[in-house]
Amino acid sequence: MKTKEKLIVLLIMVIAISMLIPTNAQAALQANGNDGTTQTLENWLLSVRQMEEAGGTLGLEDTINTSNLLSTATTPNNLDIHMQKNTEYGAMAILSASSYGNPSKINSNETTTGNKSGIYIYINKEWVSAGTVSNSSRYKGVNAKYKNIYKTSYAARIGDAITETNGWHGGSTTWMNVDYASGLIRANSGSLFSYYGYAGATNLRVTTEGKRG
């Protein structure tokens, strides 16, 4: 094949490849256990939901009601990104101690599976949406599917894994002041199965780890 013919073939290949490559890409938040951001519960409940909005982390076109946090989009995207509830944390914690997870004690900055496929756990930073509504104006209006409500005295909810996991991997309960709490800290005092049950809306802080990918 002559040089001129080779160049023509090469040009055709380059054009064909360029047509197959997408013209744009979407970036999303991926957990990596390093960088993080910290916010109050008031902001965090809404900020996580807004990851679905146009210009948000997930690159979608949803719109979120800032009061009840429900989607107002005409065409739903079939996602429902939200701050972790207490019952969701409980399910994750139990699975972490099963044959599907890491049966050993999980230390801070380790994962529920013992490798990068799992969920990173940060001792004393695993806040969940749980408690009463008395201390947070936003919490009162949030749709029930984004929070766990506990009344004036603690009563176990299916999936919260608080009383039945007491003592697992050195876990310990402290106390749960549901009269004022609008958040609950899990993975407290060195164990995935410990908890601390008091956090007003003014002092509750949540950290998430992520990077652009």
C-alpha positions in Angstrom: 0.0 0.0 0.0 1.4 3.4 -1.0 2.0 6.1 1.6 -0.9 8.3 0.2 -3.3 5.4 0.5 -2.1 4.6 4.1 -2.8 8.2 5.1 -6.3 8.1 3.6 -7.0 4.9 5.5 -5.6 6.4 8.7 -7.7 9.5 8.3 -10.9 7.4 7.8 -10.1 5.5 10.9 -9.6 8.7 13.0 -12.9 10.1 11.8 -14.7 6.9 12.5 -13.3 6.7 16.1 -14.1 10.4 16.8 -17.7 9.8 15.8 -18.0 6.9 18.2 -16.6 8.9 21.2 -19.4 10.7 23.2 -19.3 14.5 22.9 -20.0 15.0 26.6 -19.6 13.2 29.9 -21.3 13.4 33.3 -19.3 13.5 36.5 -20.7 11.9 39.6 -19.8 11.7 43.3 -17.9 8.5 44.1 -16.9 7.5 47.7 -13.2 7.3 48.1 -12.7 7.7 51.9 -10.5 10.8 51.6 -12.0 14.3 51.0 -15.1 15.3 52.7 -17.6 18.1 53.4 -19.3 18.9 56.7 -22.7 20.5 57.1 -25.5 20.9 59.6 -28.5 18.6 59.5 -30.7 21.5 58.3 -28.6 21.8 55.2 -27.6 18.2 54.7 -31.1 16.7 54.3 -31.7 19.1 51.4 -28.2 19.0 50.0 -28.2 15.3 49.4 -31.6 15.4 47.7 -30.4 18.2 45.5 -27.6 16.0 44.0 -30.3 14.9 41.6 -31.1 18.4 40.4 -29.9 20.1 37.2 -26.4 21.2 37.8 -26.1 18.8 40.7 -23.5 16.1 41.4 -25.3 13.4 39.5 -25.8 15.5 36.3 -29.6 14.8 36.2 -32.5 17.2 35.5 -34.7 16.7 38.6 -36.2 19.4 40.7 -36.6 19.0 44.5 -39.1 20.7 46.8 -37.0 22.4 49.5 -39.6 21.7 52.2 -40.7 18.1 51.9 -37.7 17.1 49.7 -40.0 15.3 47.2 -39.3 15.4 43.5 -41.3 17.9 41.5 -40.1 16.8 38.1 -42.7 16.0 35.5 -40.7 12.9 34.4 -39.2 11.1 37.5 -35.6 9.9 37.1 -36.4 6.8 39.2 -33.7 7.7 41.8 -34.3 8.7 45.3 -30.9 10.0 46.8 -31.3 10.9 50.4 -29.5 11.2 53.7 -29.1 7.9 55.4 -31.9 7.0 57.9 -31.3 5.1 61.1 -33.1 2.0 59.9 -31.0 2.0 56.7 -27.8 2.2 58.8 -29.0 -0.7 60.9 -29.5 -2.9 57.8 -26.0 -2.0 56.6 -24.4 -2.7 60.0 -26.0 -6.2 60.3 -24.9 -7.1 56.8 -21.4 -6.0 57.5 -21.2 -8.6 60.3 -22.6 -11.4 58.1 -20.9 -13.7 55.6 -21.5 -10.9 53.0 -19.4 -8.4 54.8 -16.4 -8.2 57.1 -16.9 -10.4 60.2 -14.0 -8.7 62.0 -14.3 -5.5 64.0 -14.3 -2.5 61.6 -12.0 0.4 62.6 -12.3 3.9 61.5 -11.6 4.4 57.8 -12.2 0.7 57.1 -15.0 -0.7 55.0 -17.9 -3.0 55.7 -16.4 -5.7 53.4 -12.8 -5.2 54.2 -12.0 -3.9 50.7 -12.9 -1.0 48.5 -16.2 -2.5 47.4 -17.7 -1.8 50.9 -18.9 1.3 52.7 -16.3 3.4 54.5 -17.0 3.8 58.2 -15.8 6.8 60.2 -16.0 6.4 63.9 -17.9 9.3 65.6 -19.0 10.7 62.2 -21.8 8.4 61.1 -24.8 10.6 61.6 -28.3 9.4 60.5 -31.6 11.1 60.2 -33.5 10.0 63.3 -35.3 11.5 66.3 -38.2 13.9 66.9 -39.1 17.0 65.0 -39.0 19.5 67.8 -35.5 20.9 67.2 -35.5 21.3 63.5 -37.8 23.4 61.3 -36.8 21.6 58.1 -37.0 18.2 59.8 -40.7 18.8 60.5 -41.7 19.3 56.9 -39.5 16.5 55.4 -41.5 13.6 53.9 -41.6 10.6 56.3 -39.6 8.4 53.9 -36.5 10.5 54.5 -36.5 10.3 58.3 -37.1 8.0 61.2 -39.3 9.5 63.9 -38.9 8.3 67.6 -41.4 9.5 70.2 -40.8 10.6 73.8 -39.3 7.2 74.7 -37.2 4.9 72.6 -39.1 2.1 70.9 -37.3 -0.3 68.5 -38.0 0.1 64.8 -37.6 -2.7 62.3 -34.1 -2.4 60.9 -32.6 0.1 63.2 -30.2 -2.5 64.8 -29.8 -0.7 68.1 -30.9 -3.0 71.0 -30.4 -6.4 69.3 -26.8 -5.6 68.3 -25.7 -4.2 71.7 -22.2 -5.5 72.5 -21.3 -6.7 69.0 -17.6 -6.0 68.3 -17.4 -4.0 71.5 -20.4 -1.9 70.7 -22.1 0.0 73.5 -25.3 2.0 73.9 -25.1 5.3 75.7 -28.5 7.0 75.7 -31.1 8.4 73.4 -32.7 11.7 74.2 -35.6 11.5 71.8 -37.2 14.6 73.3 -34.8 16.9 71.5 -32.8 14.7 69.1 -33.1 15.3 65.3 -30.1 13.2 64.5 -28.4 10.1 65.9 -24.7 9.2 65.7 -23.9 5.6 64.9 -20.4 4.0 65.0 -19.7 5.9 68.2 -16.9 5.3 70.6 -14.9 2.9 68.5 -17.5 0.4 67.2 -19.8 0.2 64.3 -22.5 -1.0 66.7 -22.2 1.8 69.2 -24.5 4.8 69.2 -25.0 8.1 70.8 -28.5 9.4 70.9 -28.6 13.1 71.4 -28.0 15.8 68.8 -29.9 19.1 68.4 -30.2 20.6 65.0 -27.7 23.3 65.9 -24.8 21.0 66.8 -25.4 18.0 64.5 -22.8 17.8 61.8 -22.5 15.2 59.0 -19.5 14.3 56.9 -19.4 12.6 53.6 -16.4 11.5 51.6 -16.3 11.9 47.8 -14.5 12.8 44.7 -15.3 13.7 41.1 -15.0 10.8 38.8 
